[in-house]
């Protein structure tokens, strides 16, 4: 089969012929139907986290079950499944669990076939396109965890929310926060991303200069910032947007939720956070039950991700486009597509 393999020291993936994997007793062989391309893939390729392993990238996956291990029950051959990645390899205990999961340390979905543990599979609702269902395997799942679980938003909220970074995840966050009833603002330096945010219901879409000017003047304030960039600049602006008076104890503190992967040292001090009543939290992925909720949100059309598909042969072109901030929405690799 063809696969896109990460080799340490290379800034691009190698498209190679590799053997089709064989499922173990508790595993399932999937024919990969769709694999979303994520900014964390570009982070891995940057070698910001040194890793000597070679493996197939791709952690946002859906696929059709084609072969079952001898102990597997309850999985239907031919059914489309989303893959929940958070079942780490216990033998690799010296690294964080996320670095021993499918597509991040272990072979992933930028390939024609993928082996997973049966307990990682969630059936995709009938009629949901694979490239859309793939969002529930990471992009929307992370958004749901950030918006619903960590930021604490839910149906009927009246909070003011700033979505910083309207990319593959951020544009779904605009929709979810809006669905819950929040007044949603967006910030992105790209005009196309700001236009997308407005089309999805954002009250305003600010560029970085506007957000800087208005937070400095004290004319822009929100209850929650969900930061899909998480670099020094975004964090500084996000903190300024949620600053709250320490003596105004009647309401909750401002909340900054960090989602984006960056190696920047973020400027903060305890006195800064305490005096401005700011809580800073982070998010990584989500639970398997959250994945089921996300599939339902997609099946009902509540979240309508902007996706476009590419063949496996184009994966490096897509990754380079992500690095250059040239992509609007989410790109998805479909291995069955041919150039």
C-alpha positions as CSV (number, residue, x, y, z in Angstrom):
1,X,0.0,0.0,0.0
2,X,1.0,3.6,-0.4
3,X,1.7,5.7,2.8
4,X,3.2,9.0,3.8
5,X,6.0,8.3,6.1
6,X,7.8,10.6,8.6
7,X,11.5,10.1,8.7
8,X,13.4,12.1,11.4
9,X,15.2,15.1,10.0
10,X,13.0,15.4,6.9
11,X,10.8,18.4,6.5
12,X,8.4,16.5,4.2
13,X,6.8,13.1,4.3
14,X,8.1,10.3,2.0
15,X,5.4,8.6,-0.2
16,X,6.4,5.0,0.0
17,X,5.1,1.5,-0.7
18,X,4.8,-0.4,2.6
19,X,3.1,-3.7,3.6
20,X,-0.6,-3.7,4.4
21,X,-0.7,-4.3,8.2
22,X,-2.2,-7.4,9.8
23,X,-4.6,-6.9,12.7
24,X,-3.8,-8.6,16.0
25,X,-6.4,-10.5,18.0
26,X,-8.0,-7.3,19.4
27,X,-7.5,-5.1,16.3
28,X,-9.3,-4.1,13.2
29,X,-7.9,-3.4,9.7
30,X,-9.5,-0.3,8.2
31,X,-9.5,0.8,4.6
32,X,-8.8,4.5,5.2
33,X,-11.7,6.6,3.8
34,X,-10.5,10.1,5.0
35,X,-7.7,11.6,7.1
36,X,-7.8,15.2,8.1
37,X,-4.6,17.3,7.9
38,X,-3.9,19.1,11.1
39,X,-1.5,21.9,12.2
40,X,0.0,19.6,14.7
41,X,1.4,17.6,11.8
42,X,3.4,20.6,10.8
43,X,4.5,21.0,14.4
44,X,5.7,17.4,14.4
45,X,7.6,18.0,11.1
46,X,9.3,21.0,12.6
47,X,11.1,18.7,15.1
48,X,10.2,21.0,17.9
49,X,9.7,17.8,19.9
50,X,12.7,15.6,19.0
51,X,11.7,12.1,18.0
52,X,13.9,9.4,16.5
53,X,11.0,7.2,15.2
54,X,9.8,6.7,11.6
55,X,6.1,6.2,11.2
56,X,3.1,7.1,9.1
57,X,1.5,10.4,10.0
58,X,-2.3,11.1,10.2
59,X,-4.3,11.2,13.4
60,X,-7.8,12.4,12.2
61,X,-9.1,9.2,10.6
62,X,-12.2,7.4,9.5
63,X,-12.2,4.1,7.6
64,X,-14.2,1.0,6.6
65,X,-13.6,-2.2,8.6
66,X,-12.3,-4.8,6.2
67,X,-10.6,-7.4,8.5
68,X,-11.2,-8.3,12.2
69,X,-8.9,-9.8,14.7
70,X,-9.8,-13.2,16.3
71,X,-11.1,-11.6,19.5
72,X,-13.0,-8.7,18.0
73,X,-16.8,-8.6,18.6
74,X,-19.4,-5.9,17.7
75,X,-17.5,-4.5,14.7
76,X,-19.2,-4.8,11.3
77,X,-17.2,-5.4,8.2
78,X,-18.0,-2.7,5.7
79,X,-19.2,-0.2,8.3
80,X,-17.6,3.2,8.4
81,X,-15.9,4.0,11.7
82,X,-14.2,7.1,13.2
83,X,-11.0,6.4,15.1
84,X,-10.6,7.7,18.7
85,X,-6.8,7.9,19.1
86,X,-6.4,8.1,22.9
87,X,-5.3,4.5,23.6
88,X,-1.6,4.9,24.0
89,X,1.1,2.2,23.6
90,X,2.0,1.3,27.2
91,X,5.5,0.2,26.3
92,X,6.5,3.7,25.4
93,X,6.2,5.1,28.9
94,X,9.0,7.7,28.6
95,X,6.9,9.9,26.4
96,X,3.5,11.6,27.0
97,X,0.7,9.3,26.0
98,X,-0.4,11.6,23.1
99,X,3.1,11.0,21.5
100,X,2.3,7.2,21.4
101,X,-1.1,7.4,19.6
102,X,-2.2,6.8,16.1
103,X,-0.5,9.1,13.7
104,X,1.6,10.7,16.5
105,X,4.3,8.1,17.2
106,X,2.3,5.1,15.9
107,X,1.3,4.5,12.3
108,X,-1.6,6.7,11.2
109,X,-4.0,7.3,8.4
110,X,-2.0,8.9,5.7
111,X,-2.1,5.5,4.1
112,X,-4.5,3.2,2.3
113,X,-4.9,0.9,5.3
114,X,-4.7,1.4,9.1
115,X,-4.7,-1.1,12.0
116,X,-6.4,0.1,15.2
117,X,-7.7,-1.4,18.5
118,X,-11.4,-2.3,18.2
119,X,-12.2,-0.3,21.4
120,X,-11.0,2.9,19.5
121,X,-13.8,2.7,16.9
122,X,-17.1,4.7,16.9
123,X,-19.6,4.0,14.1
124,X,-20.3,6.9,11.7
125,X,-24.0,7.8,11.3
126,X,-25.4,6.7,7.9
127,X,-25.3,9.4,5.2
128,X,-22.4,11.4,6.8
129,X,-19.6,11.8,4.2
130,X,-16.3,10.4,5.3
131,X,-14.4,13.7,4.8
132,X,-16.9,15.4,7.1
133,X,-17.0,12.6,9.7
134,X,-13.2,12.8,10.0
135,X,-13.7,16.2,11.8
136,X,-15.1,14.3,14.8
137,X,-11.9,12.3,15.0
138,X,-9.9,15.3,16.1
139,X,-10.8,18.8,14.8
140,X,-14.3,19.1,16.0
141,X,-13.6,16.8,19.0
142,X,-10.9,19.3,20.2
143,X,-13.2,22.2,19.5
144,X,-16.0,20.6,21.5
145,X,-13.7,19.9,24.4
146,X,-12.5,23.5,24.4
147,X,-15.8,25.2,24.0
148,X,-18.1,22.9,26.0
149,X,-16.0,21.2,28.6
150,X,-13.2,23.6,29.4
151,X,-14.7,27.0,28.6
152,X,-18.0,25.7,30.1
153,X,-20.3,27.0,27.4
154,X,-23.6,25.3,26.7
155,X,-27.0,25.9,25.3
156,X,-28.5,29.1,26.5
157,X,-25.2,30.8,27.3
158,X,-25.1,34.6,27.1
159,X,-21.3,34.9,27.2
160,X,-19.2,36.9,24.8
161,X,-16.6,34.7,23.2
162,X,-13.6,35.6,21.0
163,X,-12.3,32.9,18.7
164,X,-8.7,33.7,17.9
165,X,-7.6,31.9,14.7
166,X,-10.4,31.0,12.2
167,X,-8.7,27.9,10.6
168,X,-9.6,24.3,10.4
169,X,-10.7,24.2,14.1
170,X,-11.5,27.8,14.7
171,X,-14.3,28.0,12.1
172,X,-16.0,25.1,13.7
173,X,-15.6,26.8,17.1
174,X,-17.4,29.8,15.8
175,X,-20.4,27.6,14.8
176,X,-20.5,25.7,18.1
177,X,-20.3,28.8,20.3
178,X,-22.9,30.5,18.1
179,X,-25.2,27.5,18.3
180,X,-25.0,27.6,22.1
181,X,-26.2,31.2,22.1
182,X,-22.9,33.1,22.7
183,X,-22.1,36.4,21.1
184,X,-19.2,35.4,19.0
185,X,-16.3,37.5,17.8
186,X,-13.4,36.3,15.7
187,X,-9.8,37.5,15.1
188,X,-7.6,36.4,12.2
189,X,-5.0,38.2,10.1
190,X,-6.3,36.6,6.9
191,X,-9.2,38.4,5.2
192,X,-10.6,35.1,3.9
193,X,-10.7,33.7,7.4
194,X,-12.5,36.8,8.7
195,X,-15.0,36.6,5.9
196,X,-15.6,33.0,6.7
197,X,-16.2,33.8,10.4
198,X,-18.8,36.5,9.5
199,X,-20.6,34.1,7.1
200,X,-20.8,31.6,10.0
201,X,-22.5,34.1,12.4
202,X,-19.7,36.0,14.1
203,X,-20.8,39.4,15.3
204,X,-17.5,41.0,14.2
205,X,-14.2,39.7,12.7
206,X,-11.2,41.8,13.7
207,X,-7.7,41.9,12.3
208,X,-4.8,41.9,14.7
209,X,-4.4,45.7,14.5
210,X,-8.0,46.3,15.4
211,X,-7.9,43.9,18.3
212,X,-4.6,45.5,19.5
213,X,-6.1,49.0,19.3
214,X,-9.4,48.1,21.0
215,X,-7.9,46.1,23.9
216,X,-5.4,48.8,24.5
217,X,-8.1,51.4,24.6
218,X,-10.3,49.2,26.8
219,X,-13.2,49.2,24.3
220,X,-13.2,45.5,23.6
221,X,-13.8,42.9,26.3
222,X,-15.1,39.3,26.3
223,X,-15.8,36.6,28.9
224,X,-13.9,33.8,27.1
225,X,-11.0,33.7,24.5
226,X,-10.4,30.4,22.7
227,X,-7.0,30.6,21.2
228,X,-6.3,28.4,18.2
229,X,-2.9,30.0,17.7
230,X,-1.4,30.1,21.2
231,X,1.8,32.1,20.4
232,X,3.1,35.1,22.2
233,X,1.1,37.6,20.3
234,X,-2.2,35.8,20.4
235,X,-1.8,35.1,24.2
236,X,-1.0,38.7,24.9
237,X,-4.1,39.9,23.0
238,X,-6.3,37.2,24.5
239,X,-5.3,38.1,28.1
240,X,-6.1,41.8,27.3
241,X,-9.5,40.9,25.9
242,X,-10.6,39.1,29.1
243,X,-9.1,41.4,31.8
244,X,-11.6,41.8,34.6
245,X,-11.5,44.0,37.8
246,X,-10.2,42.0,40.7
247,X,-12.7,43.7,43.0
248,X,-15.7,42.8,40.8
249,X,-16.3,39.5,42.6
250,X,-19.9,39.1,41.6
251,X,-19.1,37.5,38.2
252,X,-16.7,34.8,37.0
253,X,-13.1,35.5,36.0
254,X,-12.1,35.9,32.4
255,X,-11.0,32.7,30.7
256,X,-8.4,32.0,28.1
257,X,-8.4,28.5,26.6
258,X,-5.2,27.5,24.8
259,X,-5.7,25.1,21.9
260,X,-3.0,25.8,19.3
261,X,0.4,24.2,19.3
262,X,3.3,26.6,19.5
263,X,6.7,26.5,21.1
264,X,6.6,30.2,22.2
265,X,7.3,31.1,25.8
266,X,4.0,32.8,26.8
267,X,4.2,36.0,28.8
268,X,2.5,35.7,32.1
269,X,3.0,36.1,35.9
270,X,0.8,35.0,38.8
271,X,0.3,38.6,39.8
272,X,-0.8,39.5,36.3
273,X,-3.4,36.8,36.2
274,X,-4.6,37.4,39.8
275,X,-5.0,41.1,39.5
276,X,-6.9,40.9,36.3
277,X,-8.9,37.8,37.4
278,X,-7.8,35.6,34.5
279,X,-7.9,31.8,34.3
280,X,-5.7,30.2,31.7
281,X,-6.5,26.6,30.7
282,X,-5.4,24.3,27.9
283,X,-7.0,21.6,25.8
284,X,-5.8,18.4,24.1
285,X,-8.2,16.2,22.2
286,X,-11.4,14.8,23.9
287,X,-13.2,11.7,25.2
288,X,-14.7,8.9,23.2
289,X,-18.2,10.1,24.4
290,X,-17.4,13.6,23.2
291,X,-16.5,12.0,19.8
292,X,-20.0,10.5,19.7
293,X,-21.5,13.9,20.4
294,X,-19.5,15.4,17.6
295,X,-20.6,12.9,15.1
296,X,-24.2,13.7,16.1
297,X,-23.6,17.4,15.7
298,X,-22.2,16.8,12.2
299,X,-25.0,14.4,11.3
300,X,-27.7,16.9,12.3
301,X,-25.9,19.6,10.3
302,X,-25.5,21.8,13.4
303,X,-21.8,22.0,12.6
304,X,-21.0,22.4,8.9
305,X,-17.2,22.2,8.5
306,X,-15.6,23.7,5.4
307,X,-13.7,20.8,4.0
308,X,-11.9,20.0,0.7
309,X,-10.3,16.7,-0.3
310,X,-6.9,15.9,-1.7
311,X,-5.2,12.6,-2.8
312,X,-2.5,11.1,-0.7
313,X,0.1,12.1,-3.3
314,X,-0.7,15.8,-2.4
315,X,-0.1,15.5,1.3
316,X,3.1,17.5,1.3
317,X,1.5,20.2,-0.8
318,X,-1.3,20.5,1.8
319,X,1.1,20.5,4.7
320,X,3.2,23.3,3.1
321,X,0.0,25.2,2.5
322,X,-0.8,24.9,6.2
323,X,2.6,26.2,7.1
324,X,2.2,29.2,4.8
325,X,-1.4,29.9,6.1
326,X,-2.8,29.5,2.6
327,X,-5.6,27.1,3.5
328,X,-9.1,28.2,4.5
329,X,-11.1,25.5,6.4
330,X,-9.9,21.9,6.7
331,X,-8.0,19.8,4.1
332,X,-8.7,16.1,4.1
333,X,-6.6,13.3,2.5
334,X,-8.7,10.7,0.7
335,X,-6.3,7.8,-0.2
336,X,-8.6,6.4,-2.8
337,X,-8.4,9.6,-4.8
338,X,-5.9,9.6,-7.6
339,X,-4.2,12.6,-9.2
